[in-house]
Amino acid sequence: MDPLANTVQPYAWGSTTALPRLMGTPPTGEPQAELWMGAHPAAPSRVDRGGGALPLDRVIAADPERELGAAAVRRFGPRLPFLLKLLAADAPLSLQVHPDAARAAAGFAAENARGIPVDAPHRTYRDGHHKPEMIVALTPFEGLCGFRTPRACAALLERLGVPGLEPHLRRLRTGPAEAALKEVFTAFLSPGADLLDGVTEAVAREVDRAGPHRADLVAYRAVARAHPGDPGLLPALMLRHVRLAPGEGLFLGAGVPHAYLSGLGVEIMAGSDNVLRCGLTGKHVDRDELVRVVRFDAPPRRALVPRREGAELVYPAPVDDFRLSRIPLHPETAPLPLDPGDAQIVLCTRGEAHLASVDASLRIGPGGAVYVPAWEHVTVAGDGEVFRATAGVTTAGVTGEGPNRTPH
């Protein structure tokens, strides 16, 4: 097993204090948005097996089956299929959506055939993979996720009292649900300046008045303030405002528009760079492709509560690119075996964790992470909490039983 040296991404929306507070390091004064753990080629973690620090993607490429396991290589090829992050948002991220696997493969091939460089700013598909993701809150966490029902959209928009919204209100109230959401969302991607200004002013005005949707309007005001003049405010108003308590999670599948707003969490995603932006960004927005990818339905977006499997609290996800679990550690509990089979990353988020194999042991504190290759038998003990990330191909789970406690 290898302790990981990881990269902090200084995106402008990041918190200046959340990650330093967790890891016990002094703030730099600059945003610290994401701590990346994995083998993503843009910022791979580094390991040192005695010959100096090496990027984890190079270590895996040297012997993929030994590092990842034969089943994972057959399923995903010679690459770690997930990226684990600590994410600390202090301002709204871009409003975005991810394609499914078929659309990603077709879009990537089509742009290659047109000769568009993979790193071109106007490129939509950076690779041929899908990008499902999951966030688990470590602090109270807020985001926008999935569509409100047409009726709920109309009720919120009506409160704003902007005359230019009236045709859209009629459509939301009278049209078939998915067709109405699609028509209004598409129109909102390119609103006129007068409508955008009117909605922005109305959000700022209505947030100070009592009545329904006030808590939601506080979130939308934060969006408008963080991205002044951005047309993404209007599509954002169609999305559900979601609040997670610590320990709760949210799975974001293909076609679901979303934007994180604030909070600290553990995020895991499939290893892809395919992001189609809807707004709240200065980056390229491919409106035609976006409308093809977005799912215009409005199922309830309930917070994920983990299910107990042995000593683990597993956050269910309908994909095999990743499996994420939380393991509470108690000093009175015997070391828990982390069964081999897939490569693993173990991240400490509270207290201290002690990992041991046949010939090595490591102690990590909050923000510390360890990479465990597929073949290695490791146990974990301590007093605190760790998250365990693996591919979901062969992982058997943690066989030990900790105290019988509620998930969060």
N, C-alpha and C positions, 0 to 999 in steps of 0.2 A: 504494500500500500504506500501511497505517496502523499505527503502534505502538498497542497496546492498553493502556488503563488498566483493571485488573481488580479485582473485589471478592473479598476473603477472607471466607469464611463461618466464624463462630466457634462451630460446633457443639460441644457438650460432649465428644463422643468424640474430638475432634481432638487432635493432638500440639501441644505448646507450642514445640517446637524444630525439627521436620523441615522445614517450609517456610522458616522463617528461615535454617536451615543451607543449604538449597539456593540460596536467593536472595541470601544474603549480607547479610541484614538483622538488626537486633537483635531478639531475642524480646521480646514484650510482656508475657509472663507469663500471657496468656490463650490458650485453645485456638485454633489456626488449622487448621481441618479441610479446607477446600476452597478452591482458587483457581479461580473460574469464568471461562471464556473463551468468549464467544459472544454471542448476542442473546436469551438467555432474558429475558422481561419482568420477572422477579423481581429480576434483578441483571445487566442487560446491560453488556457491556464498553463503554468510552467511547473515541471517536476524535475527533480535532481536525483538520479539513481547512481551518483558517484562520479559522473563525468562532466558535471556542470549542468546548469539549467537548460532544459529542452522544452519546446512547445508540446503540449499533450497531443496535438494532432499528428506530429511527427513520430512520437512514441507509438501511437496506435498504428500508424501506417507501416511501421517496421515489422509488426507481427499482429495483424488484426484479429485473427482467430484466438490467439492467446489472450489478448487484451479485452476483447469484446465478447467472446464466446461464439462458437460456430453457428448457433441458431440466429443470433443477432446479425452476423455477417451475411448469412443467407437471406435474411429478411430485408436488411437495410444497406447492404454493401459494407465496405471497410471504413465506416465512419461512425462516431458516436451519434446516435440518432436524436439526442436531446441536448438542450442547453438549460442550465439551472442559473437562476439569478436571485440576488436580493435587490428589490426595486423600492426606491424611496422617492415618492412623488410629492412635490410641494406646489405644483401648478398642473393644469390639465395637459395631457399628452394629445397628440394628433388623433382625430377621429378616423378610424381605420377598419378594414375588414381583410380577411384572409381567404384565399381560394381553396377549394377542395383539391384532392390529388389529381383528378382527371383534368380539371381546368388549369392547374399549375403546369402539368406536363405539356398540354396543348399550347398554352400561352408562351411557355419558355421556348418550345420548338419553333413557333411562329415568329417570335422576335429574333431568334437565331437566324432563321431563313431570310429575314429582312435585313440582316447584317447590322443590327443595333448592338453596340458594345455592351457587355454585361454591366459595366460601371457607368453607363450613360445616365445623366440625370432624368431623362424622359423614359428610361426603361421601366417597364411595369413588372416583369417577371425576372428575378435574379437567378432562379434555379427551377428545377422541375418538381419540387416537393410541396406538400401542403404544410400548413403551420398552425395546427391547433395549439392552444395554450391554456394554462391554468394559473390562477393567482390564489394564494392562501394568505389571509391577513395576519400580520403580527401585531398591528395596532388597528384602531378603527380605520376603515378603508372605504373610500367612495369611488364610484365610477358610473359610467353610462354603458348600458349593455342591452342590445336587442330593442325591438320596437315596442312602444306602447300599442294597445289596441287602437284601431281608428277612432273609436268613440272617446277613448282617454286622450288621444292626441287632440281631438277637436275641443274637448273640454278645457285643456290647458291653453291652447291657442286662443280660444274665445275669451279667456280671462284677460289676455293682453289688449284686446280692444283695438286692434290695428285694422283699418278698413281693407287694406290690400290682402289680408288673409281670408276674407270672406269666401272667395271662390274655392279655396282649399278646404275650408270648413265644410262647405256643402258637399264636396267630393268625399271627404272623410266620413260624413254622416250617411251618405246615400249609396256610395259605390260598393261593389264587392270588396272585401277586406284587403286582400293582397293587391288587387289592382289599384285600389285607392292609395294604399301606402306607397306603392311604386310610383304612381303619377305625382303625388305630392313631394315625395323624397327627390325625385328627379328634377322637379321644378325648383325645389329649395337649393339644389346644388349651384344654381346660377340665378340668384334673386336680383332684382333691380336694386340700385343703391337706395332708393326711397323706402322700399320695403325693409331692407336690412337695417337702415337707420331707425325706422319706426319700431321694429321689433326690439332692437337693442335698447332704445329709450323706454319702451314699455316694460321690458324685463327689469330694468333698473328702478322704475317707478313702482311696479307691482310688488316687488320683493319687500317693500316697507309697509304693505297693507296686509291686514289679517285676512284669512280666507284659505280655501283649498289650494294646494300646490305651493304653498309658501316655502316649505323646506326644499322642494325641487327647484324653485326659482332662485334660491340662494346659490345652488350649484350652477345653474345656468348663468347667473350674474358673474360668478367666478370665471366661467368659460369666456364670457364677453370681455371681461377685464384683461384676461391673459392673452386674448387674441383679438384686439380691437379691429373692427372692420372686416373680420374674416367671415365669409359666407357660411362657413361650417356651423355657425351658431344655429341656423335654421334647421338643418338636419339633426343637430344635437337635441333640439327641443322635441323631436319625435321619439327619442330613446328613453328607456326606463332609467330612472335614477336609483342606483343600487348602493346600499350601505352594508358592509360586512363587519361583523364583530370579530375580534381576535379569535383565530382558530377556524373561522368559516372560510370557504373557498368558492371560486367561480370558474367554471369551465367555459371556454369560448371556442366553439367549433367553427367550421367553414361557413362563410356567408353572414356571420353575425356582426353587425357594426358595433363598435365599442370605443371607449376612451377612458383611461384611468384619470382620476381627478386628484386624489390626495391619499397619503398613507404609506405605510411600510409593509411590505409583504414578500413572501417567497414565491417566485414565478418560475414555471417550467414550461418549455415549449419544444415542439419538434424543430429539428435543425434545418431551418429554412429562413431566407430573407424576403419572402414574398409578402409584401404589405401593399395593399391598395388604399390610398388615403382619400377620405371623403371631405376633409377640411381641417381647420385649426392647424394649419401647416403652411410653410412657404415652399414645400416640395411639390413635385409633379402630382397632379390629380387627373387620372384617365377616366373621365366621366362615363364614356360608353362602356368600357370594360367593367367599371365599378358596378354599373346597373346590371350587367350580366351576372356578376358574382354575388351580389347581396341577396340574402334570403328575406323576402318580403312577407314574413309571417310574424305572429306575435304570441308565441307560447310563453307561459310564465317562466321567468328566469329566477329560479329559487337558489338560494345559497346552498352550497354543498357542505354537508356535515359529514365528517369522516366516519367510516365504519370500522369497527374493531376486528382485526385479524391477528390473533395471538397478542403480542406486545405492541403491534403497530396500529396506528390510526390511519387508514388508507383513504385517500381522496379519489373516488371513482371517476374514471375517464373512459370514454368509449373508443380509445385508440390504443395501439400497442407501441407507439413511438416513445412513450414514457409512462412511468408509474411513480407516483409521489406519495410518501407516507410521513407521518410525524410519530416520533418515538419519545414519550416522556421517560426520563431516566431518574431513578430513585436510588439512593445509596444503599438501601437494604436489599435491592434486587441483584441477583446473580448476573454476571455478564451474559448478554443476549447474542446468540449467533446470528450473523447476517449471511444467510445461505448464498453460496456462489452460484454462478450460472450466467449472469449478465454483469457487465461493468457497472460500478456503483459510484456515486458521489454522496458522501455523508457531510452534512452541513450542521454546525452547532449554532443555535439561535438563542440559547439561554444556558447559563451555568457553565459546566465543564463536562466534556465527554472524553472517555479513555477508550481508545481502540487498540486491540491487540491481535496479532497473528502468531504463527508458530515462532517466528524469529524476530519480531519487532513490536514496538508499542509506541503510541502517539497520544498526546493530550492536546485537545483543542478547546478554545473558548469561543464566545460569540463572534460570528463572522469567519471562523476558521473552518476549513473544508479539507477533506481527504478523498483521494481517488483510489478505488479498490478495483484491480483488474478482475476479470471474470473467474479466473482460476483460484483466487486466493480466499481462504477461510479466515474470517475476521469476526471478533466479538466486540460489542460496545457496552460500556457501563458508565456510571458517573452520577451526577446530580444536576439535572437541567433538562435540556430538550435538544433533539437533533431531528433534521429532516433527511430522509433517505430517497435518493433519486436513482432510478434504474430505467432501462428499457422494459417494456411489459411483455417480453417474449417468453422467458423461461423462469423469471424470478419466483421462488417459492415463498419468500417472506421470512419473517423473523419467527423463530420457533418458540422462544421463551414466552413466559407470561409475567407481566408486571402486575402491580396492584390493580384491583378492579376499580377504575375511576371513570368518570364521565369524560367524553371527548374534549370538552372545553368549558 
